[in-house]
Amino acid sequence: MPFITAVADDQATGAVAAMYEADRLAFGYLPNLTKGFSLRPDVYAAWRQLNGAIKANMDLRRYELATVAAAKRLRSSYCTLAHGSILLDKFLSPDDLRAVIGDRDATELDALDAAVIALADKVALDASSVTQADIDALRSLGLTDADILDVVLAAAVRCFFSKVLDGLGIEADAKYAQLDPELRDALTVGRPIAEH
């Protein structure tokens, strides 16, 4: 249960009602994260615009790898479950998803994936610890400076979003409880999944 009171769905008007409707259409239900921003819909809109701009410049698989790596480091169950589910649906086997979160060895992850994951993890943990060698490793694997910036941006924007959700006590949506139990437990790295 969140630590603050969100605008109730049946009491939403104006920008909040529009935000609720947009996310209901996008997700098929009203996510807990959307309700968490109901007192500041302008901030949610700004975050979506920023995140959308970052994501638009990236390969989706790379964006999701960087996002899950940062979310796991931040112990954000919500973001690890949500973005881990996207990787599982579109790109990775369950075993390779476990490898992304450090739970297993991977078969589908290559040196570039590992370097992207390592950089995103390092940015989320302590961005001041990133070195020229970290950047050069990604360059040597074929990424341009713009590609590397995108990885850093994806990890940094995840820091904001994950910290807001966890700072407000917002739990991952109950739908994530339906994941395979072993995988669900591996992706639940912080707060528990909401019961409803």
N, C-alpha and C positions, 0 to 999 in steps of 0.2 A: 504494500500500500504506500503511495507517495506521501511525502512529508508535508506537502502543501495541498490545498484544495483546488482542483481544476474546475474550469467551467463545465457544468453538466451538459451533456449532449442536448437535452431538451430545453436548456436555457441559453444555448449559444445563439448569438446574433451577429450581424455584420461580418467583420473580418474573421472572427472565430468560427462562425457557422460556415463560412466559405472554406476556411482551412480544414475543418472537420469533413466537409463534403468532398473536397479534393483528395484528401487522404483516404477516405472511405472508398472512393472510386479507384484510387491507385493500388490500395492494398486489399480491397475486398472486405474490409472491416475497419473500425477506428482504432488505430494502435495506441498503446499506452504512451508512447513517446509524443504523439501529437497532443494528447491531453495535457502532457507536462508543459507544453509551451503555450497553453491556452490563455495565460495571463499576459503573454507577450507575443502575439501572432506576427508582429513586424520583425521580431528577432528570428523567429522560425522561417519566415519568408526570406530574410537576408541570408540565413545559413543555407537554405535550399538553393538559393541563387549561387552562392559561393561554391558549395559542394558540387552543384551541377556544372559550373565552369571548370572546376578541376577535373571532374569525371569525363567531361566532353573531350578533353585533350588526351585521354589515356585509353589504352587497350583495357577493356572491361575486366579481363582476367587479372591483369597486373594491378588494377585499382583494387579489386577484391582481395588479392593476396596482401597488398600493403595495408589495407583496412583491417583485415583479420589479424595480421601481425601486430599492428598498433593496438587494436582492441584487446587482444589477449594480454599484451604487456600492461595495459591499463586496468586489467581485471574487470572489463566491461562485459558481463554476460550478455546483455541485450545486444550489443554490437557484434560480439563474437558469434552468437547464435544466428542473428539476422544475416550477416555477411558470409558466415560459414555455410548457411543454407543455400545462398546464391552460388557459392563455389561448388557445393554438392550437386545442385540442380543442373548447373551449366558446364562445369569444367573438370571436377575432380571426383575420384572414387572416395568412398569413406576412409580408406587407409591413407590416401594421399592428403585428405583434409586433416586427418590426425597428425600427419607429418608437418603440415603448416603450423599447427599449434604445438609442435614439439613432442607429440605423444608417440610417434612411430617413425620408421624410415620410410622414404617415399620411393615410388617407382616412376611417377609422372613429373616429378619436380626436377628441373635441371639446375645448372650452376647459376643461371640468370635468376630463376625463381628464388633460389636460396639467397642470393645477394640482395634482391628486392626485399625479401622478408627480413633479412638481417638489418638493412638500413632503416626500414620502417620501425622495427623493434627498437633500434637504437635511438631514433628520433623521439619515440614515445617515452622511452626510459630516461634519457638524458641527452638532449640534442647537442649540448656542448661537448659531448664525447665523440661526435662524428668527426672523422679525420679525412685528410686528403686521400689517404689510402682507401677508405671506404668508397669515396667517389670514383677514384681511379679504377677500382675493381669493377664497378658498373660500366664505366667507359670501356674497359678492356673486353667486356662481354657484349659490346655493341650499342649500349644506350648513349643517346646524345645528352648534352647538358639539359636540354628541355625535358627529356624523358626522366632524368634524375630529379629535376625540380618537381616534376609531377608526383614522383614517389614521396618526396619530402612533404609536398602540399597535402597529399592524401593522408599521410600519417599525422600531420599537424592538425588538419581540420577534424580528424577523428578524436584527437585529444580534447578539443572543445566540446564536441557533441557527447562523447562518452562521459566526460566529467560533469556536464550538466545533468544528464540522466541519473548518474549515480549520486550526485550531490543532492538531488531531489528525492532519492529513494525510489525511482521509477524502475519497476521490474519488467523483464522481457515478457512479451505477450504469451498467454497461455498456450497458444498453438504450438510453440516450440517444445512443449512437453511431449508432443506426439512423435518427435524424432526417435530414432533407434536409441534405446536407453544408454548404451555404451558411448555413442557419439554425443548424445545430449549431455551426458555427465562430463565428457571431455571439453565441451564447448561452454559449459556453465562454470566460468572462471571467477565469478564474483557473486553478485546478488543472485538469489534464486529466481526461478521462473514464476510469474504470477499464477495463482490458482485459477483465476477467471478473468 
